[in-house]
Amino acid sequence: MSMYFMFNKPRGCVTAKKDSLHKTVMDHFPEDIRDRLHPVGRLDKDTEGLLLVTDDGMLTHRLMQPKSHVSKTYFFYAIGTLTDEKIKAINEGVMLTGRSVPTLPASIECISTGKITEIEEYLPEKKKDSLLKNPSQDIFSGRITITEGKNHQVKRMLRAINCCIMYLERVAVGGVVLDPTLPRGSFRPLTKEEMQDLGL
């Protein structure tokens, strides 16, 4: 019987089975099942949120195939402003640095706007002091949905429209939405409905 888990990844751990320098997402699972499991895809070390973990290699292959175009939705805080022109660019696909073809069309929305001092707790520790030297910097929170999985894709897409992500959290993969009651660093089995959303 295959195992399927929802894991709420905290900042600071890497998406790997083993790492000699950093704590991994698998360190949050019991030792008796840890070796059998693997994460589906990856999240950057400083990105939080929904990560699927399983021992089903076929599911991983299906979800990670580029042609599958499985949607992934992220919540973020970014320095900058989101104009109609920038939204249109994301909707149509943007050119990433080092790439010769644009990204696939994505959707993005602004949730709220403010100043950088309002998101102090979300700023990267190493950059916090220098960022707060300019307390009037505009920031906004938003949601973006992509159907690709290029390296650092969301951060690079926002950079392409002159915005800089300070905090990133994955909140959905396909029809599976991060459980708001699941604490950071915790996991639970997928429900029957969530497994159906993944075609299981």
C-alpha positions in Angstrom: 0.0 0.0 0.0 1.5 3.3 -1.1 1.9 6.2 1.3 0.9 9.8 0.4 1.5 12.7 2.8 1.0 16.5 2.8 4.0 18.2 4.5 4.1 21.8 5.5 7.7 22.7 4.8 9.3 25.3 7.1 12.1 27.7 6.1 15.6 26.5 6.5 15.4 22.9 5.5 16.3 21.6 2.1 14.2 19.4 -0.2 16.4 16.3 -0.2 16.5 12.8 1.3 20.0 13.5 2.8 22.3 16.5 3.2 25.5 16.7 5.0 25.2 20.4 5.9 21.5 21.2 6.4 18.4 19.7 7.9 16.2 18.0 5.2 12.5 17.8 4.8 12.8 14.0 5.4 14.3 14.6 8.9 10.7 15.6 9.9 9.5 12.1 9.2 9.8 9.0 11.5 12.9 7.0 10.9 11.0 3.8 10.3 9.4 5.1 7.1 11.9 7.9 6.1 14.0 5.7 3.8 11.0 4.6 1.8 9.7 8.1 1.1 10.8 10.9 -1.2 9.5 14.5 -1.9 7.6 15.2 -5.0 9.5 18.0 -6.7 11.3 20.5 -4.6 11.0 23.8 -2.7 13.9 26.2 -2.2 15.5 26.2 1.3 13.9 29.5 2.1 10.5 28.7 0.6 7.7 27.4 2.9 4.5 25.5 2.4 3.0 22.5 0.6 5.2 19.6 -0.3 3.8 16.2 -1.3 5.8 13.2 0.0 5.3 9.7 -1.1 6.8 6.3 -1.9 4.9 6.2 -5.2 7.4 6.8 -8.0 4.7 6.7 -10.7 2.9 9.6 -9.1 6.1 11.6 -8.8 6.9 10.9 -12.5 3.4 12.0 -13.6 3.3 15.2 -11.6 6.8 16.3 -12.5 6.7 15.6 -16.2 6.8 19.0 -18.0 4.0 18.0 -20.4 1.7 17.4 -17.4 1.4 21.1 -16.7 0.3 20.6 -13.1 -0.6 23.9 -11.6 1.3 25.2 -8.5 0.0 28.2 -6.6 2.2 30.4 -4.4 1.5 33.2 -1.9 4.3 35.8 -1.7 5.5 39.2 -0.4 7.6 41.2 -2.9 9.3 44.6 -3.1 7.8 46.7 -5.9 4.4 47.3 -7.4 2.2 45.2 -9.6 0.7 47.2 -12.5 -1.8 46.1 -15.1 1.1 46.1 -17.6 3.1 43.7 -15.4 0.1 41.5 -14.8 -0.4 41.3 -18.6 3.3 40.3 -19.0 3.0 37.4 -16.5 -0.3 36.3 -18.1 1.4 36.1 -21.5 4.8 34.7 -20.4 8.0 36.5 -19.5 11.6 36.0 -20.6 13.8 34.7 -17.8 17.5 35.6 -17.6 19.5 33.0 -19.4 16.5 31.6 -21.3 15.8 31.8 -25.0 12.0 31.1 -24.8 9.4 32.8 -22.5 7.7 31.1 -19.6 4.3 29.6 -20.2 1.3 31.9 -19.4 0.7 32.2 -15.7 -1.8 34.1 -13.5 -0.9 36.6 -10.9 -3.0 38.9 -8.6 -2.3 41.5 -6.0 -3.8 40.9 -2.5 -2.6 43.9 -0.6 0.0 46.8 -0.8 2.1 48.5 1.9 5.6 49.4 3.0 8.5 47.1 3.8 8.3 47.8 7.5 5.0 45.9 7.6 6.6 42.6 6.6 9.7 42.8 8.8 9.1 39.3 10.2 9.1 37.8 6.7 12.4 39.4 5.5 15.5 37.2 5.1 17.6 37.6 8.2 20.8 38.3 6.3 19.2 41.1 4.3 16.9 42.5 7.0 19.0 45.4 8.3 20.0 46.7 4.9 16.4 46.4 3.5 14.9 48.3 6.5 17.3 51.3 5.9 14.7 52.4 3.3 11.5 52.0 5.2 9.4 53.7 2.5 9.9 50.9 0.0 6.7 49.7 -1.6 5.8 46.1 -1.1 2.8 44.0 -2.1 1.4 40.6 -1.3 0.1 38.4 -4.1 -0.7 35.0 -5.5 0.7 33.5 -8.6 -0.1 30.2 -10.3 2.4 28.5 -12.7 2.3 25.3 -14.7 6.1 24.8 -15.0 8.8 23.9 -12.5 12.0 25.7 -13.6 14.6 26.4 -11.0 13.7 29.4 -8.8 10.9 30.1 -11.4 8.6 32.3 -9.4 11.4 34.5 -8.1 12.8 34.8 -11.6 9.4 35.7 -13.1 8.9 38.5 -10.5 12.4 39.7 -11.2 11.5 39.9 -14.9 8.9 42.5 -14.0 11.2 44.4 -11.7 9.8 43.0 -8.4 11.8 41.1 -5.8 10.3 38.3 -3.7 11.0 38.5 0.0 8.8 35.6 1.1 7.4 32.6 -0.7 4.9 29.9 0.3 3.4 27.2 -1.9 -0.3 26.9 -1.1 -1.5 24.5 -3.7 -0.5 21.7 -6.1 -3.2 20.9 -8.6 -6.4 20.6 -6.6 -4.6 19.9 -3.3 -4.5 22.9 -1.0 -2.3 23.4 2.0 -4.2 22.5 5.1 -4.2 25.8 7.2 -4.4 23.7 10.4 -1.2 21.8 9.7 1.7 23.4 11.6 5.0 24.1 9.9 7.3 21.1 10.0 4.3 18.7 10.3 2.8 16.2 8.0 -0.4 14.2 7.6 -1.8 11.6 5.2 -3.7 12.9 2.2 -7.4 12.6 2.5 -9.4 10.5 0.0 -10.6 13.6 -1.7 -7.0 15.0 -2.1 -5.9 11.7 -3.5 -8.7 11.8 -6.0 -7.6 15.3 -7.0 -4.2 13.8 -7.8 -5.8 11.1 -9.9 -5.2 8.3 -7.4 
